[in-house]
């Protein structure tokens, strides 16, 4: 996040901001402290999901596109992630759940499970 913040400051674009994504934070070695240390107003949007702490490199693309997990069902530091986020931003839930879709679970049930779990994580802030 620090490099992105520095890039945006140098660019001088008043309407530019940062999107933080729990998956990418974990996979690039970031931590909730990186979010907390960001200048006020720079983070404009966040995406929440969960997954294993580590994953084989050959599985990363599949995870990112098809198999992000419902918040609370993995090992990401989501409580710290949620606490570090600015309170006035939109948080999206990105959990494709291909395995549940393939098992016959409909989109409304998948969405309901993902939203309820995300609300529990965010309420803990």
DSSP file (Angstrom, degrees, kcal/mol; ACC not computed):
  #  RESIDUE AA STRUCTURE BP1 BP2  ACC     N-H-->O    O-->H-N    N-H-->O    O-->H-N    TCO  KAPPA ALPHA  PHI   PSI    X-CA   Y-CA   Z-CA
    1    1 A X     >        0   0    0      0, 0.0     4,-2.8     0, 0.0     5,-0.2   0.000 360.0 360.0 360.0 -35.8    0.0    0.0    0.0
    2    2 A X  H  >  +     0   0    0      1,-0.2     4,-2.2     2,-0.2     5,-0.1   0.892 360.0  47.0 -58.4 -42.5    2.9    2.3    0.8
    3    3 A X  H  > S+     0   0    0      2,-0.2     4,-2.5     1,-0.2    -1,-0.2   0.888 112.9  49.5 -67.1 -39.1    4.2    2.3   -2.8
    4    4 A X  H  > S+     0   0    0      2,-0.2     4,-2.5     1,-0.2    -2,-0.2   0.912 110.7  50.0 -65.5 -42.3    0.7    2.9   -4.2
    5    5 A X  H  X S+     0   0    0     -4,-2.8     4,-2.2     2,-0.2    -2,-0.2   0.916 112.0  47.8 -62.0 -43.8    0.1    5.8   -1.8
    6    6 A X  H  X S+     0   0    0     -4,-2.2     4,-2.4    -5,-0.2    -2,-0.2   0.903 110.9  51.6 -64.5 -41.7    3.5    7.3   -2.8
    7    7 A X  H  X S+     0   0    0     -4,-2.5     4,-2.2     1,-0.2    -2,-0.2   0.934 111.3  47.0 -60.1 -47.2    2.7    6.9   -6.5
    8    8 A X  H  X>S+     0   0    0     -4,-2.5     4,-1.4     1,-0.2     5,-0.9   0.881 111.1  51.4 -65.0 -38.3   -0.7    8.6   -6.2
    9    9 A X  H  <5S+     0   0    0     -4,-2.2     3,-0.2     1,-0.2    -1,-0.2   0.920 111.6  47.3 -63.6 -43.1    0.8   11.5   -4.2
   10   10 A X  H  <5S+     0   0    0     -4,-2.4    -2,-0.2     1,-0.2    -1,-0.2   0.868 108.8  54.6 -65.9 -36.9    3.4   12.0   -6.9
   11   11 A X  H  <5S-     0   0    0     -4,-2.2    -1,-0.2    -5,-0.2    -2,-0.2   0.780  97.0-144.8 -68.8 -26.6    0.8   11.9   -9.6
   12   12 A X  T  <5 +     0   0    0     -4,-1.4     2,-0.8    -3,-0.2    -3,-0.1   0.763  40.0 155.8  69.7  25.9   -1.2   14.6   -7.9
   13   13 A X    > < -     0   0    0     -5,-0.9     3,-1.3     1,-0.2    -1,-0.2  -0.769  28.2-165.1 -90.3 109.9   -4.6   13.2   -8.9
   14   14 A X  T 3  S+     0   0    0     -2,-0.8    -1,-0.2     1,-0.3    -2,-0.1   0.786  87.1  50.0 -64.9 -28.7   -7.1   14.5   -6.3
   15   15 A X  T 3  S+     0   0    0     -3,-0.1    -1,-0.3     2,-0.0     2,-0.2   0.370  89.4 102.7 -94.9   5.9   -9.7   11.9   -7.4
   16   16 A X    <   +     0   0    0     -3,-1.3     2,-0.3    -8,-0.1    -4,-0.0  -0.612  43.6 161.1 -89.5 149.2   -7.5    8.9   -7.2
   17   17 A X        -     0   0    0     -2,-0.2     2,-0.4    26,-0.0    26,-0.2  -0.879  34.8 -93.2-152.5-176.0   -7.6    6.4   -4.3
   18   18 A X  E     -a   43   0A   0     24,-3.5    26,-2.7    -2,-0.3    27,-1.2  -0.882  18.3-154.9-113.8 137.9   -6.7    2.9   -3.2
   19   19 A X  E     -a   45   0A   0     -2,-0.4     2,-0.4    25,-0.2    27,-0.2  -0.949  15.8-158.2-104.3 127.0   -8.8   -0.3   -3.3
   20   20 A X  E     -a   46   0A   0     25,-2.2    27,-2.4    -2,-0.5     2,-0.4  -0.891   6.5-168.9-108.6 141.4   -7.7   -2.9   -0.8
   21   21 A X  E  >  -a   47   0A   0     -2,-0.4     4,-2.7    25,-0.2     5,-0.2  -0.995  21.2-142.3-131.1 124.9   -8.5   -6.5   -1.2
   22   22 A X  H  > S+     0   0    0     25,-2.4     4,-2.3    -2,-0.4     5,-0.2   0.880 101.8  52.3 -56.3 -41.2   -8.0   -9.1    1.6
   23   23 A X  H  > S+     0   0    0      1,-0.2     4,-2.8     2,-0.2    -1,-0.2   0.951 113.4  42.0 -61.4 -49.9   -6.8  -11.8   -0.9
   24   24 A X  H  > S+     0   0    0      1,-0.2     4,-1.5     2,-0.2     6,-0.3   0.847 111.1  56.8 -69.7 -32.9   -4.2   -9.6   -2.5
   25   25 A X  H  <>S+     0   0    0     -4,-2.7     5,-2.7     2,-0.2     3,-0.2   0.957 113.8  39.6 -59.3 -49.5   -3.1   -8.2    0.8
   26   26 A X  H ><5S+     0   0    0     -4,-2.3     3,-1.5     1,-0.2    -2,-0.2   0.931 114.4  51.9 -67.1 -46.3   -2.4  -11.7    2.1
   27   27 A X  H 3<5S+     0   0    0     -4,-2.8    -1,-0.2     1,-0.3    -2,-0.2   0.715 111.4  47.5 -68.4 -20.3   -0.9  -13.1   -1.1
   28   28 A X  T 3<5S-     0   0    0     -4,-1.5    -1,-0.3    -3,-0.2    -2,-0.2   0.311 120.8-103.4-101.4   8.3    1.6  -10.1   -1.4
   29   29 A X  T < 5S+     0   0    0     -3,-1.5    -3,-0.2     1,-0.2    -2,-0.1   0.621  72.4 145.2  84.2  12.2    2.7  -10.4    2.2
   30   30 A X      < -     0   0    0     -5,-2.7     2,-0.3    -6,-0.3    -1,-0.2  -0.239  30.4-157.6 -77.6 171.4    0.8   -7.3    3.4
   31   31 A X    >>  -     0   0    0      1,-0.0     3,-1.8    49,-0.0     4,-0.8  -0.954  35.3-100.1-145.2 160.5   -0.8   -7.0    6.8
   32   32 A X  H >> S+     0   0    0     -2,-0.3     4,-2.3     1,-0.3     3,-0.7   0.819 118.2  66.6 -53.1 -31.7   -3.6   -5.0    8.4
   33   33 A X  H 3> S+     0   0    0      1,-0.2     4,-1.6     2,-0.2    -1,-0.3   0.824  93.0  60.5 -60.7 -29.9   -1.0   -2.6    9.8
   34   34 A X  H <4 S+     0   0    0     -3,-1.8    -1,-0.2     2,-0.2    -2,-0.2   0.869 107.6  44.7 -64.4 -35.6   -0.2   -1.5    6.2
   35   35 A X  H X< S+     0   0    0     -4,-0.8     3,-1.9    -3,-0.7    -2,-0.2   0.927 109.9  53.8 -72.0 -46.5   -3.8   -0.4    5.9
   36   36 A X  H 3< S+     0   0    0     -4,-2.3    -2,-0.2     1,-0.3    -1,-0.2   0.791 105.1  55.9 -60.8 -28.3   -3.9    1.4    9.3
   37   37 A X  T 3< S+     0   0    0     -4,-1.6    -1,-0.3    -5,-0.2     2,-0.2   0.401  83.4 112.5 -86.1   3.9   -0.8    3.4    8.3
   38   38 A X  S <  S-     0   0    0     -3,-1.9     3,-0.1     1,-0.1     5,-0.1  -0.537  79.1 -97.5 -81.7 142.8   -2.3    4.8    5.2
   39   39 A X    >   -     0   0    0     -2,-0.2     3,-2.0     1,-0.1     4,-0.4  -0.261  51.6 -91.8 -56.4 138.9   -3.0    8.5    4.9
   40   40 A X  T 3  S+     0   0    0      1,-0.3    -1,-0.1     2,-0.1    -3,-0.0  -0.242 110.6  20.2 -54.3 135.6   -6.7    9.4    5.7
   41   41 A X  T 3  S+     0   0    0      2,-0.2    -1,-0.3    -3,-0.1    -2,-0.1   0.287  95.3  99.7  89.4  -9.7   -8.9    9.5    2.6
   42   42 A X    <   +     0   0    0     -3,-2.0   -24,-3.5   -25,-0.1     2,-0.6   0.882  68.2  69.3 -78.2 -37.7   -6.6    7.4    0.4
   43   43 A X  E     +a   18   0A   0     -4,-0.4    -2,-0.2   -26,-0.2   -24,-0.2  -0.726  55.6 165.4 -85.2 121.5   -8.4    4.1    0.8
   44   44 A X  E     +     0   0A   0    -26,-2.7    46,-0.8    -2,-0.6     2,-0.3   0.632  59.4  12.3-110.9 -19.3  -11.7    4.4   -1.0
   45   45 A X  E     -ab  19  90A   0    -27,-1.2   -25,-2.2    44,-0.2     2,-0.3  -0.989  58.5-160.8-158.5 150.9  -13.0    0.8   -1.3
   46   46 A X  E     -ab  20  91A   0     44,-1.9    46,-3.2    -2,-0.3     2,-0.4  -0.984   7.7-150.4-138.7 151.6  -12.3   -2.7    0.1
   47   47 A X  E     -ab  21  92A   0    -27,-2.4   -25,-2.4    -2,-0.3     2,-0.4  -0.981  15.3-157.5-120.4 134.5  -13.0   -6.2   -0.9
   48   48 A X  E     + b   0  93A   0     44,-2.8    46,-2.0    -2,-0.4     2,-0.3  -0.903  28.5 130.9-116.0 140.4  -13.4   -8.9    1.7
   49   49 A X        -     0   0    0     -2,-0.4     2,-0.3    44,-0.2    21,-0.2  -0.912  36.3-130.3-164.0-178.0  -13.0  -12.7    1.3
   50   50 A X  B     +C   69   0B   0     19,-1.8    19,-3.0    -2,-0.3     2,-0.3  -0.893  28.4 145.3-141.0 170.6  -11.1  -15.5    3.0
   51   51 A X        -     0   0    0     -2,-0.3    24,-3.8    17,-0.2    25,-0.5  -0.974  52.4 -47.1 177.6-177.2   -8.8  -18.4    2.2
   52   52 A X        -     0   0    0     -2,-0.3    22,-0.1    22,-0.2    17,-0.0  -0.389  50.7-118.3 -70.5 153.0   -5.9  -20.4    3.4
   53   53 A X  S    S+     0   0    0      1,-0.1     2,-0.3    23,-0.1    -1,-0.1   0.894  98.6  18.5 -59.1 -40.7   -2.9  -18.5    4.8
   54   54 A X        -     0   0    0      2,-0.0     2,-0.3   -27,-0.0    -1,-0.1  -0.921  68.8-176.3-129.9 157.9   -0.7  -20.0    2.0
   55   55 A X        -     0   0    0     -2,-0.3     5,-0.1   -28,-0.1     2,-0.1  -0.991  37.8 -93.2-150.8 149.2   -1.5  -21.6   -1.3
   56   56 A X    >>  -     0   0    0     -2,-0.3     3,-2.3     1,-0.1     4,-0.5  -0.407  38.0-122.7 -62.8 137.5    0.5  -23.3   -4.0
   57   57 A X  G >4 S+     0   0    0      1,-0.3     3,-1.1     2,-0.2     4,-0.4   0.830 110.2  60.0 -53.2 -35.5    1.5  -20.8   -6.7
   58   58 A X  G 34 S+     0   0    0      1,-0.2    -1,-0.3     2,-0.1     4,-0.3   0.633 105.3  50.0 -70.9 -11.0   -0.2  -22.8   -9.4
   59   59 A X  G <> S+     0   0    0     -3,-2.3     4,-2.4     1,-0.1    -1,-0.2   0.491  84.5  90.5-100.7  -6.1   -3.6  -22.5   -7.6
   60   60 A X  H <X S+     0   0    0     -3,-1.1     4,-2.7    -4,-0.5     5,-0.2   0.889  85.7  48.9 -62.0 -42.5   -3.5  -18.7   -7.1
   61   61 A X  H  > S+     0   0    0     -4,-0.4     4,-2.2     2,-0.2     5,-0.3   0.930 112.5  48.2 -65.0 -43.9   -5.3  -17.8  -10.3
   62   62 A X  H  >>S+     0   0    0     -4,-0.3     4,-2.9     1,-0.2     5,-1.2   0.911 112.7  49.8 -60.7 -42.6   -8.1  -20.4   -9.7
   63   63 A X  H  X5S+     0   0    0     -4,-2.4     4,-0.9     3,-0.2     5,-0.4   0.955 112.1  46.8 -60.3 -50.6   -8.4  -19.1   -6.1
   64   64 A X  H  <5S+     0   0    0     -4,-2.7    -1,-0.2     1,-0.2    -2,-0.2   0.848 123.5  32.0 -62.4 -36.7   -8.6  -15.4   -7.2
   65   65 A X  H  <5S+     0   0    0     -4,-2.2    -1,-0.2    -5,-0.2    -2,-0.2   0.799 137.7   6.8 -91.8 -31.3  -11.2  -16.0  -10.0
   66   66 A X  H  <5S+     0   0    0     -4,-2.9    32,-2.6    -5,-0.3    33,-0.3   0.647 121.0  44.8-129.3 -21.4  -13.3  -18.9   -8.7
   67   67 A X     << +     0   0    0     -5,-1.2    -3,-0.2    -4,-0.9    -4,-0.1   0.038  55.6 144.2-130.9  29.3  -12.6  -20.1   -5.2
   68   68 A X        -     0   0    0     -5,-0.4    29,-0.7    -6,-0.2     2,-0.2  -0.422  48.5-123.7 -61.5 148.5  -12.3  -17.2   -2.7
   69   69 A X  B     -C   50   0B   0    -19,-3.0   -19,-1.8     1,-0.1     2,-0.2  -0.564  20.4 -93.3 -99.8 160.5  -13.9  -18.3    0.6
   70   70 A X    >   -     0   0    0     -2,-0.2     3,-2.4   -21,-0.2     4,-0.1  -0.477  57.9 -91.6 -65.7 135.2  -16.6  -16.9    2.7
   71   71 A X  T 3  S+     0   0    0      1,-0.3    -1,-0.1    43,-0.2   -21,-0.1  -0.248 115.4  26.3 -52.5 131.8  -15.2  -14.5    5.4
   72   72 A X  T 3  S+     0   0    0    -23,-0.1    -1,-0.3     4,-0.1    -2,-0.1   0.273 100.6  88.7  96.5  -9.4  -14.5  -16.5    8.6
   73   73 A X  S <  S+     0   0    0     -3,-2.4     2,-0.2   -21,-0.0    -2,-0.1   0.259  89.5  38.4-102.7  11.0  -14.0  -19.8    6.7
   74   74 A X  S    S-     0   0    0     -4,-0.1   -22,-0.2     2,-0.1   -24,-0.0  -0.479  91.6 -92.3-136.7-153.1  -10.3  -19.4    6.1
   75   75 A X        +     0   0    0    -24,-3.8   -23,-0.1    -2,-0.2     2,-0.1   0.241  68.8 127.0-120.2  10.7   -7.2  -18.1    7.8
   76   76 A X  S    S-     0   0    0    -25,-0.5     2,-2.3     1,-0.1     3,-0.3  -0.400  71.4-112.6 -69.3 149.3   -6.9  -14.5    6.6
   77   77 A X     >  +     0   0    0      1,-0.2     4,-2.2   -55,-0.1    -1,-0.1  -0.384  58.4 154.0 -78.7  64.0   -6.5  -11.9    9.3
   78   78 A X  H  >  +     0   0    0     -2,-2.3     4,-3.0     1,-0.2     5,-0.2   0.803  62.4  57.9 -70.7 -30.9   -9.9  -10.4    8.6
   79   79 A X  H  > S+     0   0    0     -3,-0.3     4,-2.3     2,-0.2    -1,-0.2   0.953 113.0  41.1 -63.0 -46.7  -10.6   -9.0   12.1
   80   80 A X  H  > S+     0   0    0      2,-0.2     4,-1.8     1,-0.2    -2,-0.2   0.885 114.0  54.0 -65.4 -38.9   -7.5   -6.9   11.8
   81   81 A X  H  X S+     0   0    0     -4,-2.2     4,-0.9     2,-0.2    -2,-0.2   0.945 111.3  44.8 -58.0 -50.6   -8.3   -6.1    8.2
   82   82 A X  H >< S+     0   0    0     -4,-3.0     3,-0.6     1,-0.2    -2,-0.2   0.896 112.1  51.5 -64.1 -41.7  -11.8   -4.8    9.1
   83   83 A X  H 3< S+     0   0    0     -4,-2.3    -1,-0.2     1,-0.2    -2,-0.2   0.826 108.5  52.5 -65.3 -30.5  -10.5   -2.8   12.1
   84   84 A X  H 3< S+     0   0    0     -4,-1.8    -1,-0.2    -5,-0.2    -2,-0.2   0.681  89.2  98.9 -80.1 -17.9   -7.9   -1.1    9.9
   85   85 A X  S << S-     0   0    0     -4,-0.9     2,-0.0    -3,-0.6   -49,-0.0  -0.371  86.3-101.4 -71.0 146.3  -10.3    0.0    7.3
   86   86 A X    >   -     0   0    0      1,-0.1     3,-0.9    -2,-0.1    -1,-0.1  -0.398  30.2-128.9 -59.8 145.4  -11.7    3.6    7.2
   87   87 A X  T 3  S+     0   0    0      1,-0.2    -1,-0.1    -3,-0.1    -2,-0.1   0.666  99.2  57.3 -74.7 -16.6  -15.2    3.5    8.7
   88   88 A X  T 3  S+     0   0    0      2,-0.1    -1,-0.2     0, 0.0     2,-0.2   0.165  85.1  98.9-105.4  19.1  -16.8    5.5    5.8
   89   89 A X  S <  S-     0   0    0     -3,-0.9     2,-0.3     1,-0.0   -44,-0.2  -0.646  74.5-106.9-104.8 163.3  -15.9    3.3    2.8
   90   90 A X  E     -b   45   0A   0    -46,-0.8   -44,-1.9    -2,-0.2     2,-0.5  -0.686  28.3-156.3 -83.7 137.5  -17.8    0.7    0.9
   91   91 A X  E     -b   46   0A   0     -2,-0.3     2,-0.3   -46,-0.2   -44,-0.2  -0.974   7.3-160.2-118.2 120.6  -16.8   -2.9    1.5
   92   92 A X  E     -b   47   0A   0    -46,-3.2   -44,-2.8    -2,-0.5     2,-0.6  -0.698  13.8-133.3 -97.1 151.9  -17.6   -5.4   -1.2
   93   93 A X  E     -b   48   0A   0     -2,-0.3     2,-0.6   -46,-0.2   -44,-0.2  -0.923  21.0-174.7-105.9 118.8  -17.8   -9.2   -0.7
   94   94 A X        +     0   0    0    -46,-2.0     2,-0.3    -2,-0.6   -25,-0.1  -0.843  27.6 136.0-118.6  95.3  -15.9  -11.1   -3.4
   95   95 A X        -     0   0    0     -2,-0.6    19,-0.1     1,-0.1   -25,-0.1  -0.738  25.5-177.3-140.1  86.7  -16.5  -14.8   -3.0
   96   96 A X        -     0   0    0     -2,-0.3   -29,-0.2   -32,-0.2     5,-0.1   0.835  15.3-165.5 -58.9 -36.2  -17.2  -16.7   -6.3
   97   97 A X     >  +     0   0    0    -29,-0.7     4,-2.2     1,-0.1     3,-0.5   0.886  15.8 172.1  54.5  48.3  -17.7  -20.1   -4.6
   98   98 A X  H  > S+     0   0    0    -32,-2.6     4,-3.0     1,-0.2     5,-0.2   0.860  74.2  58.9 -55.4 -37.7  -17.5  -22.2   -7.7
   99   99 A X  H  > S+     0   0    0    -33,-0.3     4,-1.3     1,-0.2    -1,-0.2   0.905 108.0  44.3 -62.2 -40.8  -17.5  -25.4   -5.6
  100  100 A X  H  4>S+     0   0    0     -3,-0.5     5,-2.5     2,-0.2     4,-0.2   0.883 113.6  50.8 -71.3 -37.6  -20.9  -24.5   -4.0
  101  101 A X  H ><5S+     0   0    0     -4,-2.2     3,-1.8     1,-0.2    -2,-0.2   0.943 110.6  49.0 -61.8 -46.9  -22.3  -23.5   -7.4
  102  102 A X  H 3<5S+     0   0    0     -4,-3.0    -1,-0.2     1,-0.3    -2,-0.2   0.790 106.1  57.7 -64.2 -26.9  -21.2  -26.7   -8.9
  103  103 A X  T 3<5S-     0   0    0     -4,-1.3    -1,-0.3    -5,-0.2    -2,-0.2   0.463 127.0 -99.1 -82.6  -1.0  -22.7  -28.6   -6.0
  104  104 A X  T < 5S+     0   0    0     -3,-1.8     2,-0.4     1,-0.3    -3,-0.2   0.451  72.2 146.1 102.3   0.7  -26.1  -27.1   -6.8
  105  105 A X      < -     0   0    0     -5,-2.5    -1,-0.3    -6,-0.1    -2,-0.1  -0.589  46.4-126.6 -74.2 128.9  -26.3  -24.2   -4.3
  106  106 A X     >  -     0   0    0     -2,-0.4     4,-2.1     1,-0.1     5,-0.2  -0.191  18.7-106.4 -73.2 165.8  -28.2  -21.3   -5.9
  107  107 A X  H  > S+     0   0    0      1,-0.2     4,-2.6     2,-0.2     5,-0.2   0.841 115.8  54.2 -63.9 -35.7  -26.9  -17.7   -6.2
  108  108 A X  H  > S+     0   0    0      2,-0.2     4,-2.6     1,-0.2    -1,-0.2   0.913 110.2  46.2 -67.5 -41.0  -29.2  -16.3   -3.5
  109  109 A X  H  > S+     0   0    0      2,-0.2     4,-2.3     1,-0.2    -2,-0.2   0.909 113.7  48.8 -67.5 -41.1  -28.2  -18.8   -0.9
  110  110 A X  H  X S+     0   0    0     -4,-2.1     4,-2.2     2,-0.2    -2,-0.2   0.932 113.8  46.7 -62.6 -44.5  -24.5  -18.3   -1.7
  111  111 A X  H  X S+     0   0    0     -4,-2.6     4,-2.9     2,-0.2     5,-0.3   0.916 110.7  52.3 -63.7 -43.6  -24.9  -14.5   -1.5
  112  112 A X  H  X S+     0   0    0     -4,-2.6     4,-2.5     1,-0.2     5,-0.2   0.928 110.9  47.0 -59.2 -46.7  -26.8  -14.8    1.8
  113  113 A X  H  X S+     0   0    0     -4,-2.3     4,-2.0     1,-0.2    -1,-0.2   0.912 114.5  47.2 -61.9 -43.2  -24.1  -16.9    3.4
  114  114 A X  H  X S+     0   0    0     -4,-2.2     4,-2.2    -5,-0.2   -43,-0.2   0.912 114.2  45.6 -67.3 -43.2  -21.4  -14.5    2.2
  115  115 A X  H  X S+     0   0    0     -4,-2.9     4,-2.6     2,-0.2     5,-0.2   0.931 112.8  49.5 -67.9 -45.6  -23.1  -11.3    3.3
  116  116 A X  H  X S+     0   0    0     -4,-2.5     4,-1.7    -5,-0.3    -1,-0.2   0.916 113.4  46.7 -60.3 -42.8  -24.1  -12.7    6.7
  117  117 A X  H  X S+     0   0    0     -4,-2.0     4,-2.0    -5,-0.2    -1,-0.2   0.900 112.0  50.7 -66.3 -40.4  -20.5  -13.8    7.4
  118  118 A X  H  X S+     0   0    0     -4,-2.2     4,-2.9     1,-0.2     5,-0.2   0.903 107.4  53.2 -64.4 -41.2  -19.1  -10.6    6.2
  119  119 A X  H  X S+     0   0    0     -4,-2.6     4,-2.2     1,-0.2    -1,-0.2   0.879 107.2  52.6 -61.5 -37.5  -21.4   -8.6    8.4
  120  120 A X  H  X S+     0   0    0     -4,-1.7     4,-0.8     2,-0.2    -1,-0.2   0.925 111.6  45.7 -64.3 -43.3  -20.2  -10.7   11.4
  121  121 A X  H >< S+     0   0    0     -4,-2.0     3,-0.8     1,-0.2    -2,-0.2   0.948 115.8  45.5 -63.7 -48.1  -16.6   -9.9   10.6
  122  122 A X  H >< S+     0   0    0     -4,-2.9     3,-1.3     1,-0.2    -1,-0.2   0.815 106.5  59.4 -68.2 -30.3  -17.2   -6.2   10.1
  123  123 A X  H 3< S+     0   0    0     -4,-2.2    -1,-0.2     1,-0.3    -2,-0.2   0.729  93.5  68.1 -69.4 -21.3  -19.4   -5.9   13.2
  124  124 A X  T <<        0   0    0     -4,-0.8    -1,-0.3    -3,-0.8    -2,-0.2   0.436 360.0 360.0 -76.9   1.6  -16.4   -7.1   15.2
  125  125 A X    <         0   0    0     -3,-1.3    -1,-0.2    -4,-0.1    -2,-0.1   0.463 360.0 360.0 -84.5 360.0  -14.6   -3.8   14.5
